[in-house]
């Protein structure tokens, strides 16, 4: 019998400095690129230290340069709505897949 933790992928952690310059750990829960021809990439993060069942999700547009990830806040309402809709669609699909596996 295999341990569930051994089967799970190791979480990807990003460190983001807070207002005081202290690095805070965030776990990457999802990355996606919409099929809208913009070549934009999005990343969704949750605080790594937070173990509550309901976690606050942070969304950013990102670019990768030489293995470094640059995060950009999403300030446009239409862009935010697209990210939120994509997140909800993907998480609903994951929930349904989990239910089928039980």
Backbone as CSV, one residue per row, in Angstrom:
resi,resn,N_x,N_y,N_z,CA_x,CA_y,CA_z,C_x,C_y,C_z
1,UNK,0.841,-1.177,0.000,0.000,0.000,0.000,0.889,1.244,0.000
2,UNK,0.550,2.207,-0.847,1.352,3.430,-0.938,0.726,4.528,-0.104
3,UNK,1.572,5.298,0.523,1.116,6.439,1.310,0.606,7.530,0.370
4,UNK,-0.547,8.141,0.714,-1.124,9.201,-0.126,-0.145,10.335,-0.347
5,UNK,0.630,10.669,0.674,1.569,11.784,0.544,2.651,11.468,-0.481
6,UNK,3.027,10.195,-0.605,4.029,9.820,-1.591,3.488,9.980,-3.009
7,UNK,2.192,9.758,-3.190,1.592,9.859,-4.512,1.326,11.293,-4.919
8,UNK,1.110,12.166,-3.945,0.847,13.564,-4.270,2.117,14.228,-4.781
9,UNK,1.936,15.126,-5.744,3.087,15.878,-6.222,3.517,16.846,-5.138
10,UNK,4.802,17.124,-5.110,5.299,18.102,-4.150,4.751,19.473,-4.538
11,UNK,4.258,20.196,-3.553,3.655,21.502,-3.817,4.705,22.489,-4.317
12,UNK,4.307,23.301,-5.272,5.179,24.363,-5.769,4.951,25.589,-4.890
13,UNK,6.020,26.114,-4.320,5.941,27.249,-3.397,6.628,28.456,-4.017
14,UNK,5.950,29.599,-3.956,6.542,30.874,-4.364,6.650,31.748,-3.127
15,UNK,7.692,32.545,-3.063,7.874,33.471,-1.939,7.673,34.885,-2.456
16,UNK,6.740,35.592,-1.823,6.395,36.946,-2.229,6.648,37.868,-1.049
17,UNK,7.429,38.929,-1.256,7.688,39.853,-0.139,6.427,40.641,0.225
18,UNK,6.205,40.810,1.541,5.077,41.624,1.990,5.499,43.089,2.038
19,UNK,4.644,43.951,2.588,4.932,45.394,2.630,6.190,45.729,3.420
20,UNK,6.584,44.839,4.337,7.763,45.091,5.169,8.999,44.363,4.657
21,UNK,8.875,43.719,3.493,10.028,43.034,2.908,10.234,41.608,3.384
22,UNK,9.313,41.082,4.196,9.416,39.699,4.666,8.811,38.764,3.621
23,UNK,9.522,37.690,3.297,9.020,36.731,2.318,7.906,35.893,2.921
24,UNK,6.774,35.838,2.217,5.656,35.000,2.616,5.529,33.871,1.613
25,UNK,5.289,32.653,2.114,5.194,31.476,1.260,3.770,31.300,0.745
26,UNK,3.653,31.055,-0.565,2.370,30.799,-1.204,2.485,29.522,-2.022
27,UNK,1.447,28.716,-1.967,1.411,27.482,-2.743,0.671,27.731,-4.051
28,UNK,1.262,27.282,-5.142,0.634,27.399,-6.459,-0.446,26.325,-6.551
29,UNK,-1.692,26.762,-6.786,-2.761,25.778,-6.937,-3.172,25.589,-8.390
30,UNK,-2.853,26.581,-9.244,-3.254,26.460,-10.635,-2.507,27.480,-11.488
31,UNK,-2.184,27.062,-12.695,-1.660,27.963,-13.725,-2.491,27.702,-14.972
32,UNK,-2.762,28.751,-15.725,-3.465,28.541,-16.983,-3.185,29.679,-17.947
33,UNK,-3.388,29.362,-19.235,-3.262,30.343,-20.314,-4.568,30.307,-21.095
34,UNK,-5.329,31.410,-21.100,-6.587,31.403,-21.845,-6.336,31.326,-23.347
35,UNK,-7.312,30.806,-24.045,-7.245,30.671,-25.507,-7.786,31.918,-26.177
36,UNK,-7.236,33.077,-25.825,-7.777,34.323,-26.372,-6.776,35.061,-27.256
37,UNK,-5.646,34.414,-27.556,-4.661,35.008,-28.445,-3.768,36.060,-27.800
38,UNK,-3.869,36.274,-26.490,-3.071,37.316,-25.834,-1.727,36.815,-25.328
39,UNK,-1.531,35.508,-25.252,-0.318,34.903,-24.691,-0.125,35.240,-23.219
40,UNK,-1.183,35.659,-22.542,-1.075,35.949,-21.111,-1.146,34.650,-20.321
41,UNK,-0.441,34.648,-19.194,-0.421,33.496,-18.304,-0.913,33.953,-16.938
42,UNK,-1.655,33.067,-16.279,-2.204,33.390,-14.969,-1.821,32.319,-13.967
43,UNK,-1.713,32.755,-12.719,-1.338,31.849,-11.640,-2.244,32.140,-10.446
44,UNK,-2.678,31.073,-9.775,-3.521,31.207,-8.596,-2.768,30.621,-7.405
45,UNK,-2.745,31.378,-6.317,-1.955,31.020,-5.141,-2.817,31.045,-3.878
46,UNK,-2.425,30.237,-2.896,-3.006,30.307,-1.551,-1.853,30.387,-0.565
47,UNK,-2.077,31.022,0.585,-1.005,31.058,1.589,-0.599,29.642,1.984
48,UNK,0.683,29.356,1.973,1.178,28.007,2.267,0.961,27.644,3.729
49,UNK,0.966,28.618,4.594,0.828,28.358,6.032,-0.625,28.127,6.438
50,UNK,-1.569,28.539,5.602,-2.989,28.487,5.924,-3.522,27.082,5.690
51,UNK,-4.048,26.458,6.737,-4.575,25.101,6.603,-6.091,25.066,6.732
52,UNK,-6.738,26.233,6.740,-8.196,26.285,6.784,-8.764,25.628,5.539
53,UNK,-9.965,25.052,5.680,-10.597,24.420,4.524,-10.896,25.447,3.446
54,UNK,-11.407,26.618,3.840,-11.651,27.685,2.878,-10.495,28.657,2.933
55,UNK,-9.705,28.699,1.860,-8.543,29.573,1.807,-8.796,30.716,0.844
56,UNK,-8.190,31.853,1.135,-8.268,32.970,0.208,-7.340,32.670,-0.964
57,UNK,-7.859,32.853,-2.167,-7.094,32.588,-3.386,-6.649,33.924,-3.967
58,UNK,-5.369,34.010,-4.305,-4.794,35.206,-4.915,-4.486,34.894,-6.373
59,UNK,-4.899,35.779,-7.265,-4.680,35.572,-8.695,-3.790,36.675,-9.239
60,UNK,-2.875,36.280,-10.123,-1.959,37.219,-10.761,-1.777,36.832,-12.213
61,UNK,-1.462,37.809,-13.041,-0.930,37.546,-14.369,0.575,37.411,-14.142
62,UNK,1.224,36.526,-14.873,2.670,36.364,-14.659,3.416,36.202,-15.966
63,UNK,4.712,36.510,-15.872,5.645,36.292,-16.972,6.861,35.590,-16.396
64,UNK,7.466,34.733,-17.200,8.670,34.024,-16.773,9.864,34.557,-17.546
65,UNK,10.928,34.863,-16.791,12.174,35.338,-17.387,13.333,34.635,-16.696
66,UNK,14.059,33.817,-17.432,15.232,33.115,-16.877,14.905,32.439,-15.544
67,UNK,13.879,31.616,-15.540,13.460,30.865,-14.359,12.932,31.749,-13.230
68,UNK,12.771,33.032,-13.471,12.209,33.941,-12.473,10.784,34.281,-12.902
69,UNK,9.876,34.274,-11.938,8.487,34.593,-12.219,8.207,36.012,-11.748
70,UNK,7.675,36.821,-12.664,7.269,38.183,-12.316,5.753,38.213,-12.245
71,UNK,5.216,38.677,-11.116,3.769,38.730,-10.911,3.248,40.135,-11.163
72,UNK,2.071,40.196,-11.774,1.420,41.474,-12.053,-0.002,41.418,-11.526
73,UNK,-0.434,42.445,-10.799,-1.810,42.435,-10.293,-2.816,42.531,-11.440
74,UNK,-3.966,41.932,-11.236,-5.044,42.007,-12.221,-5.921,43.182,-11.809
75,UNK,-5.899,44.230,-12.618,-6.618,45.449,-12.263,-7.834,45.703,-13.147
76,UNK,-7.895,45.053,-14.297,-9.006,45.236,-15.218,-10.162,44.306,-14.834
77,UNK,-11.364,44.844,-14.686,-12.516,44.041,-14.237,-12.836,42.904,-15.207
78,UNK,-12.766,43.156,-16.507,-13.056,42.099,-17.491,-12.032,40.965,-17.384
79,UNK,-10.770,41.336,-17.180,-9.711,40.327,-17.016,-9.948,39.529,-15.742
80,UNK,-10.313,40.221,-14.665,-10.581,39.542,-13.387,-11.758,38.576,-13.541
81,UNK,-12.820,39.015,-14.230,-13.992,38.159,-14.427,-13.615,36.886,-15.184
82,UNK,-12.752,37.008,-16.204,-12.303,35.847,-16.976,-11.512,34.880,-16.087
83,UNK,-10.625,35.420,-15.261,-9.827,34.572,-14.367,-10.733,33.853,-13.378
84,UNK,-11.666,34.580,-12.801,-12.593,33.987,-11.827,-13.452,32.904,-12.478
85,UNK,-13.948,33.163,-13.678,-14.769,32.172,-14.377,-13.956,30.916,-14.700
86,UNK,-12.716,31.103,-15.154,-11.839,29.960,-15.466,-11.561,29.150,-14.205
87,UNK,-11.247,29.826,-13.111,-10.990,29.147,-11.838,-12.209,28.329,-11.419
88,UNK,-13.391,28.944,-11.460,-14.612,28.247,-11.044,-14.897,27.044,-11.940
89,UNK,-14.689,27.194,-13.241,-14.916,26.093,-14.176,-13.950,24.944,-13.904
90,UNK,-12.672,25.264,-13.725,-11.666,24.216,-13.492,-11.861,23.530,-12.148
91,UNK,-12.200,24.286,-11.112,-12.391,23.651,-9.798,-13.662,22.823,-9.774
92,UNK,-14.703,23.225,-10.506,-15.919,22.417,-10.595,-15.597,21.098,-11.273
93,UNK,-14.800,21.137,-12.325,-14.385,19.912,-13.005,-13.587,19.001,-12.099
94,UNK,-12.718,19.568,-11.275,-11.926,18.766,-10.337,-12.810,18.148,-9.277
95,UNK,-13.778,18.901,-8.766,-14.705,18.387,-7.754,-15.517,17.227,-8.315
96,UNK,-15.988,17.359,-9.554,-16.761,16.299,-10.176,-15.906,15.050,-10.392
97,UNK,-14.650,15.224,-10.786,-13.744,14.085,-10.976,-13.486,13.383,-9.643
98,UNK,-13.336,14.164,-8.559,-13.145,13.572,-7.228,-14.361,12.758,-6.818
99,UNK,-15.563,13.284,-7.086,-16.791,12.586,-6.737,-16.927,11.272,-7.501
100,UNK,-16.517,11.270,-8.780,-16.591,10.058,-9.586,-15.617,8.997,-9.102
101,UNK,-14.497,9.412,-8.528,-13.471,8.480,-8.060,-13.803,7.828,-6.740
102,UNK,-14.845,8.292,-6.075,-15.204,7.740,-4.752,-16.027,6.494,-4.877
